[in-house]
Amino acid sequence: MVVMAETNGETLTNLEQKIVRQIEYYFGDINLSRDRFLQEQIKLDDGWVSMEIMLKFNRLKTLSEEAQVICDAIKKSKSGLMEVNEDSTKIRRSTAKPLPENTRERREEMSNRTLYVKGFPDDVSLDDLMAFFAKFGELENLVMKKNGSKKFTGSAFVVFLEKDKLEEFLKAEDVKYGENEIVRYRKDEYYKKKNEKRRQHKEQLMKEKQEQHLKKMEEKERITIVPGSVLHLSGFTQDLDREDIRTFFSDFAAVAWVDYNKGDTEVGFVL
């Protein structure tokens, strides 16, 4: 007997909501299409994954280590995404809701339901963000952007379950998290801005490099040397040879003669 995870009129507790959200994230379209470990597990037993395996997932384990508690929460879910076996020892994604094919059309459709948002405090948690967005509509996925040190950057990608809810969120005025104003961009708009910023940065680096090159050339041009001049310089290292010196000064003028023996710290030459 398979128990469909459908609402039976019972209200989910805060803990149960977190459990359902986490399980449906694991078996959701986005994560399941990328999670090789889960993909291998569902091949072993007609889609079923044992609770023993599921309790090895750290985030789920921190919510509850009791298989029955987790399964009872899943049974109350309104989404119908998950199934629980009769003795609550296994769960699987409902056979009535197979994983969509990863087609170009599917990726574009999902991209149209995705927003980039920023302005959140660095210490905000995933649960905090999920609670915040629950006011605006159900999410299919939320990814917190992190830096090289794995610290939250205050920005995230959110995928709304319904495009209409995304549009409402975009049009909403004065969206704030505490005192922080939340900046919102469509996914494609965000990447356009990011690429433009990267292009401008690259152009600035090229400009600075060219300016440095021109400055060096101008400095060389300001050096005037009269042909036939005899120069005497000191402070040379002892590991130079005559050709090193000739080559260096040839950038400034033709060198007629170099009076130098390897090991000397002084040199004389004729231009």
RAUR-V160992 format. One record per residue. N is the residue number from 1. RES is the residue in one letter. OMEGA is omega in radians with two decimals (none if undefined). BURIAL is + if it has 16 or more other C-alpha atoms within 10 Angstrom, else -. Layout:
BEGIN
n=N res=RES omega=OMEGA burial=BURIAL
n=N res=RES omega=OMEGA burial=BURIAL
END
This chain:
BEGIN
n=1 res=M omega=3.13 burial=-
n=2 res=V omega=3.10 burial=-
n=3 res=V omega=3.10 burial=+
n=4 res=M omega=-3.13 burial=+
n=5 res=A omega=-3.13 burial=+
n=6 res=E omega=-3.10 burial=+
n=7 res=T omega=3.08 burial=+
n=8 res=N omega=3.11 burial=-
n=9 res=G omega=-3.14 burial=-
n=10 res=E omega=3.10 burial=-
n=11 res=T omega=3.13 burial=-
n=12 res=L omega=3.02 burial=+
n=13 res=T omega=3.12 burial=-
n=14 res=N omega=3.12 burial=-
n=15 res=L omega=-3.14 burial=-
n=16 res=E omega=3.09 burial=+
n=17 res=Q omega=3.13 burial=+
n=18 res=K omega=3.13 burial=+
n=19 res=I omega=3.14 burial=+
n=20 res=V omega=-3.14 burial=+
n=21 res=R omega=-3.11 burial=+
n=22 res=Q omega=3.12 burial=-
n=23 res=I omega=-3.11 burial=+
n=24 res=E omega=2.99 burial=+
n=25 res=Y omega=-3.14 burial=+
n=26 res=Y omega=-3.05 burial=+
n=27 res=F omega=3.13 burial=+
n=28 res=G omega=-3.06 burial=+
n=29 res=D omega=-3.03 burial=+
n=30 res=I omega=-3.07 burial=+
n=31 res=N omega=-3.08 burial=-
n=32 res=L omega=3.13 burial=+
n=33 res=S omega=-3.10 burial=+
n=34 res=R omega=-3.01 burial=-
n=35 res=D omega=-3.08 burial=-
n=36 res=R omega=-3.14 burial=-
n=37 res=F omega=3.13 burial=-
n=38 res=L omega=3.12 burial=+
n=39 res=Q omega=3.11 burial=-
n=40 res=E omega=-3.12 burial=-
n=41 res=Q omega=-3.07 burial=-
n=42 res=I omega=3.09 burial=+
n=43 res=K omega=-2.99 burial=-
n=44 res=L omega=-3.00 burial=-
n=45 res=D omega=3.07 burial=-
n=46 res=D omega=3.09 burial=-
n=47 res=G omega=-3.10 burial=+
n=48 res=W omega=3.04 burial=+
n=49 res=V omega=-3.08 burial=+
n=50 res=S omega=3.09 burial=+
n=51 res=M omega=3.08 burial=+
n=52 res=E omega=3.09 burial=-
n=53 res=I omega=-3.09 burial=-
n=54 res=M omega=-3.11 burial=+
n=55 res=L omega=2.99 burial=+
n=56 res=K omega=3.08 burial=-
n=57 res=F omega=-2.97 burial=-
n=58 res=N omega=-3.07 burial=-
n=59 res=R omega=3.09 burial=-
n=60 res=L omega=-3.11 burial=+
n=61 res=K omega=3.13 burial=-
n=62 res=T omega=3.11 burial=-
n=63 res=L omega=3.09 burial=+
n=64 res=S omega=3.08 burial=-
n=65 res=E omega=-3.12 burial=+
n=66 res=E omega=-3.10 burial=-
n=67 res=A omega=-3.10 burial=+
n=68 res=Q omega=3.11 burial=-
n=69 res=V omega=-3.13 burial=-
n=70 res=I omega=-3.12 burial=+
n=71 res=C omega=3.11 burial=+
n=72 res=D omega=3.11 burial=+
n=73 res=A omega=-3.13 burial=+
n=74 res=I omega=-3.12 burial=+
n=75 res=K omega=-3.12 burial=+
n=76 res=K omega=-3.08 burial=+
n=77 res=S omega=3.14 burial=+
n=78 res=K omega=-2.99 burial=-
n=79 res=S omega=-3.07 burial=-
n=80 res=G omega=-3.10 burial=+
n=81 res=L omega=-2.99 burial=+
n=82 res=M omega=3.03 burial=+
n=83 res=E omega=3.10 burial=+
n=84 res=V omega=3.13 burial=+
n=85 res=N omega=-2.96 burial=+
n=86 res=E omega=-3.09 burial=-
n=87 res=D omega=3.07 burial=-
n=88 res=S omega=3.09 burial=+
n=89 res=T omega=-3.11 burial=-
n=90 res=K omega=3.04 burial=+
n=91 res=I omega=3.05 burial=+
n=92 res=R omega=3.01 burial=+
n=93 res=R omega=-3.08 burial=+
n=94 res=S omega=3.11 burial=+
n=95 res=T omega=3.11 burial=-
n=96 res=A omega=-3.13 burial=-
n=97 res=K omega=-3.12 burial=-
n=98 res=P omega=3.13 burial=-
n=99 res=L omega=3.14 burial=-
n=100 res=P omega=3.08 burial=-
n=101 res=E omega=-3.11 burial=-
n=102 res=N omega=-3.11 burial=-
n=103 res=T omega=3.10 burial=-
n=104 res=R omega=-3.14 burial=-
n=105 res=E omega=3.14 burial=-
n=106 res=R omega=3.14 burial=-
n=107 res=R omega=3.12 burial=-
n=108 res=E omega=3.14 burial=-
n=109 res=E omega=3.13 burial=-
n=110 res=M omega=3.11 burial=+
n=111 res=S omega=3.14 burial=-
n=112 res=N omega=3.11 burial=+
n=113 res=R omega=-3.05 burial=+
n=114 res=T omega=3.08 burial=+
n=115 res=L omega=2.94 burial=+
n=116 res=Y omega=-3.13 burial=+
n=117 res=V omega=3.09 burial=+
n=118 res=K omega=-3.13 burial=+
n=119 res=G omega=-3.13 burial=+
n=120 res=F omega=3.07 burial=+
n=121 res=P omega=-3.10 burial=-
n=122 res=D omega=-3.07 burial=-
n=123 res=D omega=-3.14 burial=-
n=124 res=V omega=-3.13 burial=-
n=125 res=S omega=3.10 burial=-
n=126 res=L omega=3.13 burial=-
n=127 res=D omega=3.10 burial=-
n=128 res=D omega=-3.12 burial=-
n=129 res=L omega=3.14 burial=+
n=130 res=M omega=3.11 burial=+
n=131 res=A omega=3.12 burial=-
n=132 res=F omega=-3.07 burial=-
n=133 res=F omega=3.11 burial=-
n=134 res=A omega=3.12 burial=-
n=135 res=K omega=-3.02 burial=-
n=136 res=F omega=-3.14 burial=-
n=137 res=G omega=-3.12 burial=+
n=138 res=E omega=3.13 burial=-
n=139 res=L omega=3.00 burial=+
n=140 res=E omega=-3.12 burial=+
n=141 res=N omega=3.05 burial=+
n=142 res=L omega=-3.14 burial=+
n=143 res=V omega=3.10 burial=-
n=144 res=M omega=3.14 burial=+
n=145 res=K omega=-3.12 burial=+
n=146 res=K omega=-3.13 burial=-
n=147 res=N omega=-3.12 burial=-
n=148 res=G omega=3.12 burial=-
n=149 res=S omega=3.13 burial=-
n=150 res=K omega=3.07 burial=-
n=151 res=K omega=-3.12 burial=-
n=152 res=F omega=-3.07 burial=+
n=153 res=T omega=-3.10 burial=+
n=154 res=G omega=-3.13 burial=+
n=155 res=S omega=-3.09 burial=+
n=156 res=A omega=2.95 burial=+
n=157 res=F omega=3.11 burial=+
n=158 res=V omega=3.12 burial=+
n=159 res=V omega=3.11 burial=+
n=160 res=F omega=3.11 burial=+
n=161 res=L omega=-3.14 burial=+
n=162 res=E omega=-3.12 burial=-
n=163 res=K omega=3.13 burial=+
n=164 res=D omega=3.13 burial=-
n=165 res=K omega=3.06 burial=+
n=166 res=L omega=-3.12 burial=+
n=167 res=E omega=3.11 burial=-
n=168 res=E omega=3.14 burial=-
n=169 res=F omega=3.12 burial=+
n=170 res=L omega=-3.08 burial=-
n=171 res=K omega=-3.10 burial=-
n=172 res=A omega=-3.13 burial=-
n=173 res=E omega=3.01 burial=-
n=174 res=D omega=3.09 burial=-
n=175 res=V omega=-3.09 burial=-
n=176 res=K omega=2.96 burial=-
n=177 res=Y omega=-2.98 burial=-
n=178 res=G omega=3.10 burial=-
n=179 res=E omega=-3.07 burial=-
n=180 res=N omega=3.05 burial=-
n=181 res=E omega=-3.10 burial=-
n=182 res=I omega=3.10 burial=+
n=183 res=V omega=-3.06 burial=-
n=184 res=R omega=3.06 burial=+
n=185 res=Y omega=2.92 burial=+
n=186 res=R omega=-3.06 burial=+
n=187 res=K omega=-3.12 burial=+
n=188 res=D omega=3.10 burial=-
n=189 res=E omega=3.12 burial=-
n=190 res=Y omega=-3.10 burial=-
n=191 res=Y omega=3.06 burial=-
n=192 res=K omega=3.12 burial=-
n=193 res=K omega=-3.13 burial=-
n=194 res=K omega=3.13 burial=-
n=195 res=N omega=3.10 burial=-
n=196 res=E omega=3.11 burial=-
n=197 res=K omega=3.12 burial=-
n=198 res=R omega=3.12 burial=-
n=199 res=R omega=3.14 burial=-
n=200 res=Q omega=3.11 burial=-
n=201 res=H omega=3.12 burial=-
n=202 res=K omega=3.11 burial=-
n=203 res=E omega=3.13 burial=-
n=204 res=Q omega=3.10 burial=-
n=205 res=L omega=3.11 burial=-
n=206 res=M omega=3.13 burial=-
n=207 res=K omega=3.13 burial=-
n=208 res=E omega=3.13 burial=-
n=209 res=K omega=3.12 burial=-
n=210 res=Q omega=3.13 burial=-
n=211 res=E omega=3.10 burial=-
n=212 res=Q omega=3.13 burial=-
n=213 res=H omega=3.13 burial=-
n=214 res=L omega=3.14 burial=-
n=215 res=K omega=3.11 burial=-
n=216 res=K omega=3.13 burial=-
n=217 res=M omega=3.12 burial=-
n=218 res=E omega=3.12 burial=-
n=219 res=E omega=3.11 burial=-
n=220 res=K omega=-3.11 burial=-
n=221 res=E omega=3.14 burial=-
n=222 res=R omega=3.13 burial=-
n=223 res=I omega=3.13 burial=-
n=224 res=T omega=-3.12 burial=-
n=225 res=I omega=3.13 burial=-
n=226 res=V omega=3.10 burial=-
n=227 res=P omega=-3.13 burial=-
n=228 res=G omega=3.14 burial=-
n=229 res=S omega=3.06 burial=-
n=230 res=V omega=-3.12 burial=-
n=231 res=L omega=3.05 burial=-
n=232 res=H omega=-3.10 burial=-
n=233 res=L omega=3.10 burial=-
n=234 res=S omega=3.11 burial=-
n=235 res=G omega=3.13 burial=-
n=236 res=F omega=3.05 burial=-
n=237 res=T omega=-3.02 burial=-
n=238 res=Q omega=-3.11 burial=-
n=239 res=D omega=3.09 burial=-
n=240 res=L omega=2.97 burial=-
n=241 res=D omega=-3.02 burial=-
n=242 res=R omega=-3.09 burial=-
n=243 res=E omega=3.07 burial=-
n=244 res=D omega=-3.11 burial=-
n=245 res=I omega=3.14 burial=+
n=246 res=R omega=-3.11 burial=+
n=247 res=T omega=-3.12 burial=-
n=248 res=F omega=-3.06 burial=-
n=249 res=F omega=3.09 burial=-
n=250 res=S omega=3.08 burial=-
n=251 res=D omega=-3.06 burial=-
n=252 res=F omega=-3.14 burial=-
n=253 res=A omega=3.09 burial=-
n=254 res=A omega=-3.12 burial=-
n=255 res=V omega=-3.12 burial=+
n=256 res=A omega=-3.06 burial=-
n=257 res=W omega=3.07 burial=-
n=258 res=V omega=3.11 burial=+
n=259 res=D omega=-3.05 burial=-
n=260 res=Y omega=3.02 burial=+
n=261 res=N omega=-3.09 burial=-
n=262 res=K omega=-3.11 burial=-
n=263 res=G omega=3.11 burial=-
n=264 res=D omega=3.05 burial=-
n=265 res=T omega=3.10 burial=-
n=266 res=E omega=-3.11 burial=-
n=267 res=V omega=3.04 burial=+
n=268 res=G omega=3.09 burial=-
n=269 res=F omega=-3.10 burial=+
n=270 res=V omega=3.11 burial=-
n=271 res=L omega=none burial=+
END
